[in-house]
Amino acid sequence: YRDLNVKAAVQYLNRVDAIFKYIEDDEERTKFVLASYNAGVGHVRDAMALAEKHGKNPDKWSDVRVFIRNKAKPEFFNDPVVRHGYLRGEETDNFVSEIYLRYKEYNDVIVD
């Protein structure tokens, strides 16, 4: 079963990567893909819409992560631009930070 789980995860990551392909910066796109893997594309798109509404760059993770976290607050998850409601966004933000750091560490080992 483990092989099937890994295969399914890779297929999902590839599909999500294709959704965010318009984000040209690979590092930025990777963070959005990781967030989507954890919380779902809908919640990430909600946070992107909130970022844009508040004058931030919806394609820059450092701007969007604030709104991922804020989706736990009623004034944000009840905003009209939000379609997917409440999210414990702190968990997603922490997931992206932790997994991206591991990715960079593994990548450094592979390159060396």
C-alpha positions in Angstrom: 0.0 0.0 0.0 2.9 2.4 0.7 3.9 2.4 -3.0 0.3 3.3 -4.0 0.2 6.0 -1.4 3.4 7.6 -2.6 2.3 7.3 -6.2 -1.1 8.9 -5.4 0.7 11.7 -3.5 3.1 12.4 -6.4 0.2 12.5 -8.9 -1.7 14.9 -6.7 1.4 17.2 -6.3 1.9 17.2 -10.1 -1.8 18.2 -10.6 -1.6 21.0 -8.0 1.7 22.2 -9.5 0.0 22.5 -12.9 -2.8 24.6 -11.3 -0.2 27.1 -10.0 2.1 26.9 -13.1 1.5 30.6 -13.8 3.6 31.3 -10.7 6.9 31.4 -12.5 9.2 31.4 -9.5 9.7 27.7 -8.6 10.3 28.3 -4.9 7.1 30.4 -4.6 5.1 27.8 -6.6 6.5 25.0 -4.4 5.2 26.7 -1.3 1.7 27.1 -2.8 1.7 23.4 -3.8 2.7 22.4 -0.3 0.0 24.6 1.3 -2.5 23.0 -1.1 -1.4 19.5 -0.3 -2.0 20.3 3.4 -5.2 22.4 3.3 -6.6 22.0 -0.2 -6.4 24.3 -3.3 -9.7 26.0 -2.3 -8.3 27.3 1.0 -5.1 28.5 -0.7 -7.1 30.3 -3.3 -9.2 31.9 -0.6 -6.1 33.2 1.1 -4.8 34.5 -2.3 -8.1 36.3 -2.8 -7.8 37.8 0.7 -4.2 38.9 0.0 -5.3 40.6 -3.2 -8.2 42.3 -1.5 -5.9 43.7 1.1 -3.4 45.0 -1.4 -0.8 42.2 -1.1 0.7 40.1 -3.9 -1.5 36.9 -4.2 1.4 35.1 -5.9 3.9 35.6 -3.1 3.8 33.1 -0.3 5.1 35.6 2.3 2.0 37.7 1.6 -0.5 34.9 1.3 0.7 33.0 4.4 -0.7 35.8 6.6 -4.1 35.2 5.2 -3.8 31.4 5.5 -3.4 32.0 9.2 -6.2 34.6 9.3 -8.7 32.1 7.9 -9.2 30.9 11.5 -10.7 34.3 12.4 -14.4 35.0 11.6 -13.7 38.4 10.1 -11.6 36.6 7.4 -13.4 33.3 6.9 -16.7 35.1 6.6 -15.4 37.6 4.1 -17.3 37.5 0.8 -14.2 36.6 -1.2 -13.8 33.4 0.8 -15.6 30.4 -0.6 -14.2 27.6 1.6 -14.8 28.9 5.1 -12.8 28.3 8.2 -9.3 26.9 8.2 -6.8 26.3 11.1 -4.3 28.1 8.9 -1.5 28.1 11.5 -1.1 24.3 10.9 -0.8 24.9 7.1 1.7 27.7 7.5 3.8 25.6 9.8 3.5 22.6 7.4 4.8 24.7 4.5 7.7 26.1 6.6 8.8 22.7 7.9 8.4 20.7 4.7 10.0 23.4 2.6 13.0 23.5 5.0 13.4 19.7 4.7 13.1 20.0 0.9 15.9 22.5 0.8 18.1 20.4 3.1 17.6 17.3 1.1 18.1 19.2 -2.1 21.4 20.5 -0.8 22.6 17.0 0.1 21.6 15.7 -3.4 23.4 18.6 -5.2 26.6 18.1 -3.1 
